């Protein structure tokens, strides 16, 4: 038996939205080419060109190259799509660490942002917190992107987000924050030497409609990792129909020394497979979800678009 119809409906609606964006009619197309053959040589300069309180879809097309930039999409510049041609050849990189708000290579504060075919990386390494991508705008989508750092790689801070066919790499809490996000067909790769957590979800109360949902994903690693640990007491993470390699530790989840989270966190697995998906040695406070429990995850809508699980 596959994923319940409500989740399939969500994935289908999201795919339609992404497809519509891909072929959408743009008010303007801005080209970034570091060789000087486009409208701008720097990505931030192209973003700055978008008017404040923008109301029209704008495509910023980034030609292949390595862009050494620290980039911000301001809150008053919605409806931007930033697109490379191939994530392997379109690289945005910076080297900063120590603070999750100040360190990101790329920060998205605007709503209705789409990023696709990009590598976004922070090369600070294992010396401390170093965010590659911070997403704090609502209704953000990332398609076929590579997001890479070591600790706190993706600060999925707040809002409703959709990640499709992305590669996300890190060692410690490398997907963290309190957004309401769906990860579909993403590859999560842990470079942790020993039981580094993939997720640190920050849900603070049972009323918050936030959580990380991984559907049809793949988990690999160089040694061992856990699926998540609770940044917030009501942390919520679900893996469904995802492949788990031997890198996933038998215990599966870590309580971060917060034993109260055994009663309040929602950590679930549903029809996962692979050698790391064996639940016989999982911590007893994680859940093997039933069809009914997965079906009970409700959907919210916005202007006719289904967005994310509530």
Secondary structure, 3 states (H helix, E strand, C coil): CCCCHHHHHHHHHHHHHHHHHHHCCCCEEEEECCCCCCCECCHHHHHHHCCCCCCCCEEEEECCEEEECCEEECCCCCCEEEECCCCCCEEEEECCCCCCCCCCCEEECCCCCEEECCEEEECCCCCCCCCCEEECCCCEEEECCEEECCECCEEECCCEEEEECCEEEECECCEEECCEEEEECCEEEECCCCCEECEEECCCCCCCCCEEEEECCEEEECCCEECEECCCCCCEEEEECCEECCCECCCCEECCCCCCHHHHCEEEEECCECHHHCCCCCCCCCEECCHHHHHCCCEEEECCEEEEEC
